[in-house]
Amino acid sequence: GMSINIDKHPDQTYQLIEALGVNNLLIRMPLSDIENIQNYVNFAKQYQNKNLLINILQDRRHVEDSALLKTSLETVFTQFSSFTTRFQLGNAINRKKWAIFSMDEFLRFYKVGFDLRNEKFSDIQLLGSSVIDFEYYFSIRTLFNFHKVRFDQFSSLLYVDRRGAPENTQMGLDLTKKLHLMQSMLRLTSKSSNEIVITETNWPITNTAPYAPTSEDDRVDLESHADFLIRYYILALASGVVKNVYWHQLIAPGYGLIDNRSDELIKYPAYAAFKKMLLLLQGATFIKMTIKNDIYTALFETQSEPNQLTKIEVIWTTNESKQSIDIDLNSQKIIQRDGKESKDKNVIIKGSPIYLISHS
């Protein structure tokens, strides 16, 4: 999935999304701008052939005024539900700058939308609780309580960027283990389905101040930015517990796939990497993940022709120690992260993922 914004070159965005080939899109609808909702509806309608998730952003006046909140949410659900049925209610709820001061306040906020959905909009799905970063104690509070609410899908803004690579650990847990912990919490509660949706993740890019949201120490170069994107998606998919991952976002010079600081939109390496990943793996079946000597290998299969099975291995390492593999160019081919085919019989495994493709 990919997050796109109405205020980021809307005409070019449509062309870029079509070229990218991504089918799952997230679009923000801020309640602070509810008076201009028609602009957001018109923007989203361009993508009604896609799978749309509308991210409803809270503001303080709607948190404090439940009657206003109900009225505004009814407007949002009515306007958008003719072409999408998925809505995330609330965003980054564990950050005071996002206008919510406690988890109980969020749950009361969410319940207004939950009750309205049950009363008038039974066909739509509501996502929550949208905790940002790996702050699982906030997630626990939204999953274990006496508020009469439920999340149809469990959304998380699971950034791991401040730890560097997605395989790095925090409190002893790498990305995969964080996702499994999240899944374990869902299995213990009646407040949510077991479906996890990552509605935001990215890595901030070096030398892009003031557009990157972190300090320079936490930013990465453009090659690592593209590498980590692919590795995050593959690890999330291989975890077996994630429904969608939305990159935040398409156009953003500090962390997106495209730099818009000049008159010309400039594609970062991550754009080509994302496009190639989609081209090769959309519709593929994940088979297994193996990790040996710091080499990660994720195996996928696709049915390219009625009697032909295509195997795709995505391979990378977290240890740049010149490990290599030998390939048979007669029956296999190597595709680099950005889509270029390699003709080398001996391929050195690096932090940049490669695709090893064979047919049977």
C-alpha positions in Angstrom: 0.0 0.0 0.0 0.9 3.7 -0.4 -0.2 6.9 1.3 -1.0 9.8 -0.9 -2.0 13.4 -0.1 -4.3 15.9 -1.7 -1.8 18.7 -1.2 1.1 17.0 -2.9 0.9 17.5 -6.7 -2.5 15.8 -7.2 -2.3 15.6 -11.0 1.2 14.1 -11.0 0.2 11.8 -8.1 -2.3 10.1 -10.3 0.2 9.4 -13.1 2.8 8.2 -10.6 0.4 5.8 -8.9 -0.6 4.4 -12.2 3.0 3.9 -13.2 3.8 2.4 -9.9 1.1 -0.3 -10.2 0.0 -0.1 -6.5 -3.5 -1.2 -5.8 -3.9 -0.3 -2.1 -4.0 3.4 -1.2 -4.4 5.4 2.0 -5.9 8.9 1.8 -6.1 11.3 4.8 -9.3 13.2 5.7 -8.6 15.7 8.5 -11.6 16.6 10.6 -10.0 20.0 11.0 -10.9 20.6 7.4 -14.3 19.0 7.4 -15.8 22.2 5.8 -13.8 21.4 2.6 -14.7 17.7 2.5 -15.8 17.8 -1.1 -12.2 18.5 -2.2 -11.0 15.3 -0.5 -13.9 13.3 -1.9 -13.1 14.5 -5.4 -9.5 13.6 -5.0 -10.3 10.2 -3.7 -12.8 9.4 -6.4 -10.0 9.4 -8.9 -8.9 6.2 -7.3 -12.2 4.4 -6.8 -10.8 1.5 -8.9 -8.3 1.0 -6.1 -8.6 -0.4 -2.6 -9.0 2.8 -0.6 -8.5 3.3 3.1 -9.6 6.7 4.4 -7.6 7.9 7.4 -9.8 10.2 9.5 -7.5 12.6 11.4 -8.7 14.0 14.7 -8.5 17.5 16.0 -9.1 18.9 19.5 -12.5 20.4 18.8 -13.9 17.0 17.6 -12.3 15.2 20.5 -14.0 17.6 23.0 -17.4 17.8 21.3 -19.0 14.4 20.7 -22.1 15.9 19.0 -19.9 17.7 16.5 -17.8 14.5 16.0 -20.9 12.4 15.3 -22.2 15.0 12.7 -18.8 15.2 11.0 -18.3 11.4 10.9 -21.8 10.9 9.4 -20.8 13.4 6.7 -17.5 11.5 6.1 -19.1 8.1 6.0 -21.9 9.3 3.7 -19.6 11.0 1.3 -16.9 8.3 1.0 -18.9 5.1 1.5 -20.2 5.0 -2.1 -16.7 4.0 -3.3 -14.9 2.7 -0.2 -15.8 0.8 3.0 -12.6 1.1 5.1 -11.9 4.0 7.5 -9.2 4.4 10.1 -10.6 6.5 13.0 -7.9 8.4 14.8 -4.2 8.6 14.0 -1.0 8.5 16.2 -3.2 8.6 19.3 -0.3 8.4 21.7 1.1 11.8 20.7 -0.4 14.8 22.4 0.3 16.9 19.3 -2.3 14.8 17.6 -4.9 16.2 20.0 -5.6 13.2 22.2 -4.4 13.2 25.8 -5.1 9.7 27.0 -6.2 6.3 25.8 -9.5 6.6 27.5 -10.1 9.8 25.7 -9.3 8.0 22.4 -11.7 5.2 23.3 -14.5 7.6 23.9 -13.7 9.4 20.6 -13.7 6.0 18.8 -16.9 4.9 20.3 -18.8 7.8 18.7 -17.8 6.5 15.3 -18.3 2.8 16.3 -21.9 3.5 17.5 -22.6 5.5 14.4 -21.3 2.8 12.2 -23.5 0.2 13.9 -26.5 2.5 13.7 -26.4 3.7 10.1 -23.4 2.3 8.2 -23.2 -1.4 8.8 -21.2 -2.1 5.6 -18.1 -0.1 6.5 -15.0 -1.3 8.4 -13.4 0.7 11.2 -9.7 0.4 11.9 -7.9 1.4 15.2 -6.2 2.0 17.5 -3.4 3.6 15.4 -0.7 3.8 18.0 2.6 5.2 16.6 5.9 3.5 17.1 6.5 0.4 19.2 4.8 1.6 22.4 2.9 -1.6 23.0 1.6 -0.5 26.5 -0.6 2.1 24.7 -1.9 -0.6 22.4 -2.6 -2.9 25.4 -4.8 -0.2 27.0 -6.9 0.1 23.8 -7.3 -3.6 23.6 -8.1 -4.4 27.2 -10.7 -2.2 28.8 -14.4 -1.9 29.5 -15.4 0.4 26.6 -17.9 -1.2 24.3 -15.9 -0.8 21.1 -14.2 -3.1 18.6 -11.7 -2.7 15.8 -12.5 -4.5 12.5 -8.8 -4.4 11.7 -6.0 -3.5 14.1 -4.0 -0.5 12.7 -0.5 0.4 13.8 1.9 3.1 12.7 4.8 0.7 13.3 8.0 2.7 12.6 11.3 1.1 13.4 13.5 3.7 11.7 15.2 4.9 14.9 16.7 1.4 15.3 18.3 1.5 11.8 17.6 -1.6 9.8 14.3 -3.4 10.3 16.1 -6.5 11.6 17.6 -4.5 14.5 16.1 -5.0 17.9 14.3 -2.8 20.4 13.8 -4.4 23.9 15.1 -7.6 22.3 12.5 -7.6 19.5 13.1 -7.2 15.8 10.3 -6.2 13.4 9.1 -9.8 13.1 8.9 -10.3 16.8 7.2 -7.0 17.3 4.5 -8.1 14.9 4.1 -11.5 16.6 3.8 -9.8 20.0 1.0 -7.6 18.4 -0.7 -10.7 17.1 -0.5 -12.4 20.5 -2.3 -9.4 22.1 -5.0 -9.6 19.5 -5.6 -13.3 20.2 -6.2 -12.5 23.8 -8.8 -9.7 23.4 -12.3 -9.5 22.1 -11.8 -5.8 21.1 -10.3 -6.5 17.7 -10.1 -9.0 14.8 -6.7 -10.6 14.3 -5.9 -8.7 11.1 -3.0 -6.2 11.4 -2.7 -3.2 9.1 0.5 -1.1 9.2 -0.8 2.3 8.1 2.5 4.1 8.3 6.2 3.3 8.1 9.2 4.9 6.5 12.8 5.9 7.0 13.9 9.6 7.1 16.5 10.6 4.5 19.9 12.2 5.3 20.4 15.9 4.4 16.7 16.6 3.9 16.2 18.9 6.9 13.7 20.4 7.8 11.5 17.8 5.9 12.8 14.7 7.8 11.0 14.3 11.1 14.0 13.0 13.1 17.5 14.1 14.0 20.3 13.7 11.5 21.6 10.8 13.6 18.5 8.7 12.7 18.5 9.5 9.0 19.7 7.1 6.3 21.2 7.5 2.8 19.1 6.9 -0.3 20.4 3.4 -0.9 19.6 2.3 2.6 16.2 4.0 2.3 15.4 1.8 -0.6 16.9 -1.4 0.9 15.1 -1.0 4.2 11.8 -0.4 2.4 12.0 -3.7 0.6 13.2 -5.6 3.7 10.4 -4.1 5.9 7.8 -5.3 3.4 9.2 -8.7 2.9 9.6 -9.3 6.7 6.1 -8.0 7.4 4.7 -10.4 4.7 6.8 -13.3 5.9 5.6 -12.8 9.5 2.2 -14.3 8.4 0.2 -11.8 10.5 0.1 -8.6 8.4 -2.8 -7.7 6.0 -1.3 -4.5 4.5 1.6 -2.2 4.8 1.3 1.5 3.7 4.4 3.5 3.0 4.2 7.0 4.3 4.2 8.5 1.7 4.5 8.8 -2.1 5.7 12.5 -2.3 7.7 13.8 0.6 11.4 14.9 0.3 12.3 13.8 3.8 11.0 10.2 3.7 8.8 9.5 0.7 9.6 8.0 -2.7 9.7 11.3 -4.5 11.4 14.7 -3.8 9.3 17.7 -4.6 11.7 20.5 -3.4 12.3 21.8 -6.9 10.0 22.4 -9.9 10.8 18.9 -11.2 9.6 15.9 -9.2 12.7 13.6 -8.6 12.2 9.9 -8.0 14.3 8.5 -5.2 15.8 5.0 -5.7 13.0 3.7 -3.4 10.5 4.4 -6.2 12.0 2.0 -8.6 12.6 -0.5 -5.8 8.9 -0.4 -4.7 7.7 -0.7 -8.4 9.9 -3.8 -9.0 8.8 -5.4 -5.8 5.1 -5.0 -6.8 5.7 -6.2 -10.3 7.4 -9.4 -9.1 5.4 -10.2 -6.0 1.9 -8.9 -6.3 -0.3 -12.0 -6.6 2.6 -14.3 -5.5 2.2 -16.9 -2.7 4.7 -16.7 0.2 6.2 -20.1 0.9 8.8 -19.7 3.6 11.6 -17.6 5.1 15.0 -18.9 6.1 17.8 -17.1 8.0 21.2 -18.6 8.0 24.6 -16.9 8.6 22.8 -13.5 8.5 21.5 -14.3 5.0 17.7 -13.8 4.7 15.9 -15.7 2.0 12.1 -15.3 1.4 10.6 -17.8 -1.1 7.6 -16.9 -3.2 5.8 -18.8 -6.0 3.6 -17.6 -8.8 1.7 -19.4 -11.5 3.0 -17.5 -14.6 1.5 -20.0 -17.1 -1.0 -22.9 -16.7 1.8 -25.5 -16.4 4.7 -23.4 -15.2 5.5 -22.5 -11.6 7.8 -19.5 -11.1 9.9 -19.4 -7.9 11.1 -16.1 -6.6 13.7 -15.9 -3.8 14.3 -12.5 -2.2 17.8 -12.5 -0.7 19.8 -10.1 1.4 22.2 -10.0 4.3 22.6 -7.9 7.4 26.3 -8.7 7.5 28.4 -7.3 4.6 31.0 -10.1 4.7 31.3 -10.9 1.0 29.1 -14.1 1.1 28.1 -15.2 -2.4 25.9 -17.6 -4.3 26.5 -19.3 -7.6 23.7 -19.3 -10.1 22.9 -21.2 -13.3 22.2 -18.6 -15.9 20.5 -21.2 -18.1 17.7 -21.8 -15.6 17.9 -18.8 -13.2 18.2 -15.1 -13.4 19.1 -12.4 -10.9 17.1 -9.2 -10.8 18.6 -6.4 -8.8 16.6 -4.3 -6.3 15.9 -1.6 -8.9 15.0 -4.0 -11.7 18.2 -4.5 -13.6 19.1 -8.0 -14.6 22.6 -9.3 -13.5 24.6 -11.5 -15.8 27.2 -12.5 -13.2 27.3 -16.3 -12.4 28.7 -15.5 -8.9 26.6 -13.0 -7.0 27.7 -11.3 -3.7 24.9 -11.0 -1.2 24.6 -7.5 0.2 22.2 -5.4 2.2 20.4 -4.5 -1.0 17.8 -7.3 -1.8 18.0 -9.3 -5.0 15.5 -11.5 -6.7 16.6 -15.0 -7.8 14.0 -16.2 -10.3 13.6 -19.8 -11.7 10.9 -21.8 -13.5 9.8 -25.3 -13.1 
